[in-house]
Amino acid sequence: MSTTFFLTWFLTIPLFSLAAPSPSGYFINCGSKTDIQQDGITFSRDEGYALAGNLITLNRTDILSVLTTLRYFPYGPGKHCYQFPVTKGRKLLIRTTYFYGGFDGGIDPPIFDQIIDGTNWSIVNTTEDYRNGLSSYYEIIVIANGKTISVCLASNEHTKAPSSPFISSLELMNLDPSLYNSTDFDKYGLITVARSNFASDGDFVRFPDDRFNRYWQPFVDGNPTVEAHSNVTTLGFWNQPPAKIFFTGSTTSRGKNLTLQWPPFSLPSNLYYVALYFQDSRSTSPYSWRVFTISIDGETFYQDLNVTTKGVTVYGTEWPLSGDTEVTLTPRSDMPVGPLINAGEIYQILPLSGTTLARDAIALQRLKESLRNPPDDWNGDPCLPKEHPWFGIRCSQGNQVRVISLNLTGLSLRGTLPKEIARLTALKELRLSMNKLSGPIPDLSPLKGLEILHLDKNEFEGPFPDLQGAFPNLRELPSPLAEAASRGQHSLDGVGKWNTISSLTLTRLVSTAYLYVALIRQRNEIWMTGDDCLPREEL
């Protein structure tokens, strides 16, 4: 779910606030070749964080500087990621911002997926905002489950060729561990639906007023407004809202209910985190307090809340919402003034998809590092989300997500085969034919579940591993190597005419057909099967 803002809004920052320390984290100006300053924050170029994609600069002077550049990823399968080193367990607010600008010569922006680690975060659809002259941003709160975190974009069924996923800016902001800590972030993320400053018709409230750089959008409806006449310190508040959101509030007359249609759009049926913020705006006195009951869609959210000049936060961790939402504040009958509300937040609760088993992810990372030209989309989680695995990867599903197939045939890959590939112990299929892989073949005997192994047409060197009994589930093996394996031969010398070259003591494999034992029929070729294949116990 996206939120929007006008392209040319600028914050009025008091001079004394300019010295405020910038929020900690990453602030990335996507597609830019230089760093820029935007509202007291340095946005860095994205070099080193994105390993693929193309850079574009928009010929526009009427928009924010951070929106004048973007990075796009050509249409096609696979996901393309930004990856950042982080501290494991760190709580992060991640914001992606999009402004299309017709960079590809089109009229409407492309629609595509955005992904956080192994979880589909949301569909990015900025069409309506762009038609109205607006940019769009999306936010999610998560914790880092490892030493890196990835934010990825991928084409989906709504992406029309040749449209390309793109991004204008990307922010990862460190949050205090206490914020929103009633949520189990090991299992869930929080997608921002609305963060509103009631009765305000001014600018967004954000940094430096909010030290975490959260965006608080102004929200005005037909209710009376009131300005604060007392100072409020928010350090003791749950979720640490900025003091500026308490400068105004929505209220109503004595004895009347205060009703808000908020957020001002329909919500999908789901569970939501809801936080509401209150402060009695009157000058401090023995009578500076209000008592009222909060209801959401007719259900009691909090009974007899006592709001004083010190202020208070009320939140619900898993509140069911669907469609249009109505918030009602009902004053207690003896109250001399009506109820009041200053701000609110709503987050959709997003179940996380987990991650690929760590040993498999590490093994594939080692393979990626050993290749001089790995596939462009080998970033983020290898298996998840299941709609967007790495190119050539097929995975199991369930509580333990494992790699069961690796097929990189014919990609002209250069590099070596690391020993860690033997850690992919759930592999049933390994196809690396028709590349330019060199060096020795590592010990693959831990891959007991292997059924298909293709290493032919590469440039491996040295002896091949002992195959006898190594692969009990094997069902494909070329006959010359099968015969050699049955004799216990451990080099390719004399194994038919398989394009072996160099001396008899060190064999260089230009074409190593390593295991085929199923019926494979191609033109003018009939391979062994059935009674003609080697007995399993002889392999």
N, C-alpha and C positions, 0 to 999 in steps of 0.2 A: 504494500500500500504506500503510495507516494504522497508527499506534500509538496507544495509549490510556493514560490516566492517571485516577486517582480525582479526583473533582470537588473534594474538600476538602483535597487535600494542600497543605501549606505547608512551605516550607523553613526550617530553623533556620539563621539567618545570624548568624555571630559578629559582635559589635559592631565589631571592627576591620575587618571586611569591608565594612561599610556605606559606608565612604568610597571604596570601589573605584569607578573610573570606569565608568559604564554602557557596555555594548557599543554600538558605533556603528551607525546604520542607522535604520530606521523601525519603530515599534512602535504598531500601530493597534488601538484598541478599537472594533470595527465596530459601527455602530448607536448609538453613545453620543453624547450632546451635550456631554459634559464629559471632561476628562482625568482619569486615575486613576493611582495608584501600585500596582504589583503586584510584590512581592519585589524592591524596590530599583530597579525600572525604571518609567519613566513611559510609560504607554500613552495615546496621543493620540486624540482623536475623529477620525472618518474624513472629516470635511467637507473638500472640496477634492480628495480622492483618488478618490472614487467619484462619478460624475455622474448616477447613476440609483439606483433602489431605494427601499425603505421601511424605516423604523427601527422596531424592536420592543424593549421592555424586558420581561424575564421577571419575574414576581412570585415570585422565589425568594430565600431568605436562606441556603440551605444549600450554595451553590456559590460558587466564586471570583468576585470582582467582575467580572473581565474576561469571564466567561461569561454575565453577566446581561443583556447587550444583544446584538443581532445586526442585520444588514442582510439583507433578502431581496429577490430580484428576481422579479417576477411571471412565472409560467409562460408560455412561448411561445418562438418562434424567436429566434435571435440570441444573442450573448454579451454579458455585462455585466462591466465591468472596473474594477479599481483600477489607476491609473497613477502612477508615481513618477519624478521626475527622478533620474538616477544619473550616475555617471562611466563613460564607455565603457571597457570592459575590466575593470571592478570585479568581483571574485568575491563572490558573495552566497549565503548560506544563507537560503532562504525557507521560512517555516513558516505553514501555514494551520491554524486550530483551529475545530472545529465542536461545538456543543452545541445540539441541537434544541429541547428544552424544550417541545415541543408548541405552538409559537408560532402555528401555523395551525389549531389545534383538532384535529389529527390524532393518530394513535397512533404511526405509524412515520415516521422522517425520510425526506425525499425523496432520491432517488439522482440524481446529476447529474455533469457533467464539470467538471474544473478544468484551466485552460490557462495556460501560461507563454509569453508572447509569441505565436508562431505554432505552438506545439507542444502537442498534447494531453498533459498531464502525467499525469493518472490519473482514474479514476472515484471520486467521493466516495460511499462507502456506509458510513454510520455506524450502521446499523440494530442490529447485534448489540451494539456498544458501548453504545448508548443504552438498550437493553433491560436491560443489566447495570449501569445507573447511571453510565456513564462518558462522558466526552467523547473526541473523537478528534483527532489532529493528523497532518498530512502535511508532509514536508520534501523539498526539492530543492536541490541546489547547481548554480548556473549562473554564467556571466559575462554582464555586460551588453553586448549587441552594439550598443547605441546610447546616446543621451542620455536615453532613458526605458526603463522596463521595465513590462510590464503583467501582472497576475494576474487571470484572468477566470474566470467561472462561466457554465455554459450547460446548458440542459435537453438531455437525450438520450432515446434510445428507452426507457430505464428510468424516466424521470421521469413519474409519473402525474399527469395534470391533476386538480385545479388546484394540485398541489404546486409549491413555488417553491424554487429554489436559494437558499441562505443561507450566511452566514459569521459567526463570532463574533469572531475576532481574526486579524490578519495581521501577520507580522514579516518584515522584510528586514534581515538582519544582515551587515555587511561582514566578510569573511574575509581573513586574511593571504594574499597571493599565493602563498606557498609551500605552502599546504595543498592536499593532494590533487592536486598539480600534475603527476603522471604521467598525468592524464587530459587528452585533447584537448578542452577546453571549447568550442572553436569548432564542434565537431561533436556533442558529447555533454553531457548533464546527468547528475547522480548523484541518484537517488531513494533516500532513506533507507529501508532495510529493517529494520535493527536497529543499535542502539548500546548495548552492554551493559557493565555493571560487574559482573564475575563475583564470586560468593561474597558479594555485598552484599545485605542484606535491609532496607536503610534507605531513605531518600528518594532521589529523583532527584539526580544530580550535575549541576549547571548553574551559571549565573551566581550568585554571583561566583566560584565555584571554576573554572568554565570561562569564560574572558573573552569567548569567542565565543557564549556562551549555548547551546551544544549540550546536548541532553538525553541523559544517560547513565542508562539504566534499570537497576535492580537485577535481577540474574539469579542464582537459587539453584537448584541441582539436588542430586543425592545425593552429589556428590563432597566429600571433606574440604576444609575451608577453612583458610586461614592468614592471619595478620595481619603487616603489615610491621614490621620492627624497624630499618629504616634509612631515612633521608630520601632522596627522589629529586627532582632538579630536571629538569623536562621541557622546558625551553626548547630543548634540542638534539634533542628527539624529532621524528621525522617526524610531521606533522599536529598537533603541539603539544597532546597530550592534557592534561587537568588532573591535577595531582599526586594529587588525592584518589582517583582510580580505582585507584591503586597501594596503597592502605591495606589492601585485602583481595585474595585470589586463590584460585582453585581449584587443588588439588594432589592428589597421591596418594602411596602409599608407595614406598619404594625398589624399583626393578626392575619396577614396574607401569606399564602404559599409563594415561594420563589421557584419558578419552573424554567429549565433550560433545555432546549433541543440541541443536545451536544453529544457527540460531534455532529456537525451539520451535514452529515452524509450517512447513508445506510451501511451497516456493518454485516459482514458474512457471519453466519452462525459459528460461534467458536467460544473458547474460554479466553478471558482478558484479565490483565492486571490493571486495576483502576486505582489511582491516587488523587485525592482532592485536598486542597490547601486553603486554610482559613485564618483570618485574623480580624478581631474586632477593631474597626477603624477609628473609633472615638478616642478622645483624650482619656488618659488613664484616670479612673475614679473607682470607688467601691461598686459602681453600677455598670462598669465596662465589661459586660459579658452578655452572651446570647446563647440560648439553648434551643436546639431544633433537631428534628429527626430527618435523616437523609434517606431517600428512596430512589432506586433506579428501576425504571420500567415497572413500578408498582411494588417492587420487593424492597423490604427494609435493608438498607445498606449499613446504617449506624443509627442507634436509638439514643435520643437525648444527648447529642453532642454539645459540650459546653465550650464555646469559643470565647477566648479572652484576648486582651491586647498582646499577650505573648505568642499567640498563634498556635496552630495545631495541624497535623497531617492525619488523614484517615485513608486507609488503603484496603483493597480486597485483592487477594492473590490469584484466585481462579473464579472470576465472575462471568457467568454465561450471558452473552449478549447476542442479539440478532436483529437485523433491520434498523429502523430508526430508534434512537435511544433518547429517553427523557429522564432528566435528573430533577427531582423535586425536594425542596427543603421546606419542612412543615414546622413552624414555630410552636413552642410550648405555649399554652393558653395564657400564662401569666407574664409573658415577655413584653417589655415596654417598647421594643424595636423589632423590626423584621429580621429574617435571616440574611446571611451574607456569604459569598464565596469569591475567592480571589483567583484561583488557578486550578488546573487539573491536567492529569496525564492518563492516557489509555494506551496500553501495549497489547498486541495480540501475542498469545503464548504459542511459540513454535516448537514442536517436538523435534529434537535433533536426531539425525540419522546415524550418528556414530561415525566410526572411521574404519578403514581397512586395518586388519590385524597388523600390529606394529612390525613384526618380523618380516612380513611380506612387503610392507611399505618401505622399510629400510633396504631390503634386497633390491627392489626396483629403483630406489634412489641411487644405490651403488652402480647398478647397470646404467642408469642415466649418466652418471658421472664418468663411467668408463667409455662412453660413446662420444665421439667428436661431433656428431650431428644427430642427436636424439630427436624424436618427433616433437614438433613445436608445442603440442598440447600436453606434454608430460609435466604438468604442474598441478598443484593441489593434491587432493586425495586420489589415489590410483583407481579405486573402484566406485566411489560414491561422489555425488548421488548416482543411483543405478542408471539413470537416463544419460549420464555424461561420464563414463569411465575414460581412462586414458586410451588413446588409439592403440589397437592391437591387444587390448586387455579384456578378458572375460572373467567374471568373478562369481563366486557363490553368494547366496543371500542367507540371512538368518542372524543369529546372535554373534557368530564369528564370520566376518566377511573375509574370504580368502581368494587369492588369485588361482584360477583353475586352467587358464589358457593364456599363452603369450605367443602371438602371431605377428611377427615383424618381417614377413617374407617380402623380398624384392624392394627394400627401401634404400639400398646402397649405403647402409650404415657402416661407418668406420669406427674401429676401436677394438676393444677386447671383451672377453666374456669373464666377468668377475667371479671369484669363488663363491660370493654370497648368493649367486643365483640358485645354489643348492639349498638355500633356506626356504625356497618356495615349495614346501613339501606337499602342498595340495595340488600341484600342477598335474594335469592329465595330458596336456598338449604343449609342446615347445617347438615352434616353427621359426627358424632363423635363416632359412635358405636364401640364396641369391643376394648376399650382402658382401661386404669386404671386411669381415671380422677376421682378426689375426691373433697370434699368440697361441698359447696352449689351451686345450679344452679342459676346464676344471673337472674335479671329481663330481659326477652327477648322481652317484649311488644313493644319496639320501632321498632322491625323487622316486620313491617306491610306487607311487600311484601313476607314474608316467605311462601313457598308452601310445602316444605318438611323439617322435623326436626327429626333427628335420634340421640338420646342420650343413647340408650340402651346399656346394657352390659358394664357399668362403675361402679364406686364406689362413686357416689354422695351421699351427706348426706342432711337431712333436708327436709322441705316441697318443693313440686314443685310449680311453679308460677301459678297464676290464669289464666286459658286458655280461659275463656269465653270472646268471642269477641276480643281476643288479636290478632288473625291472620285471617283476613278476606279472605285471598287468600289460606288458608290451603287446601291441598288436600290429605294428608296422615296422619292417626292417628290410633293407635292400639285400638281395641274395648274396653278393660278394662279401659284404661285411658280416652277414649272418654266418656264412661258412667260416670266415676268419675267426669270429667270436666262438664258434663251436670248437675250433681247434685251439682255442686259448691264445691266439695271436694278438699281440699288443701294439703293433704298428701297422701302418697302411702299406708297407712294402709288399709288393707282390699281390695285392688285393685287386685283381682285375685291372682294367684300364679306367681308373677313376681320376684321370688328369693329375696324378701325383708327379711332383717334380723334385729337384734337388737330389742330394746324395742319399745312399741307402741307409745312412746312420741317422739323418734328420729329415723327416718327410714333411714337406710343405703342402698343405691341402689347398688346392685351388677349387676342387669340387669334391666334397666329402659327403656322400650320401650315407647317413648314419642310421636309420632304422625304418624299414618299411615291411610290414608283414600283412597287409589286408589286400583284398582284391582292389587293384587300382587299374583302371583301363583308360588308356589314352590312345590316340591314333597310332596304329601300327605297333602298339606295346601291350603285352599281356603279362601282368605280374603274378607272382605265386599267390595261392590261397588254398584253404582247405588242407587236404592231405599232403600237398606239396610243400607247405611251409615247415619250418623247423619246429620240432616239439619244444614246448615252453621250457622243459627241464634242460634242454640243450643250449639255451641262450645264456 
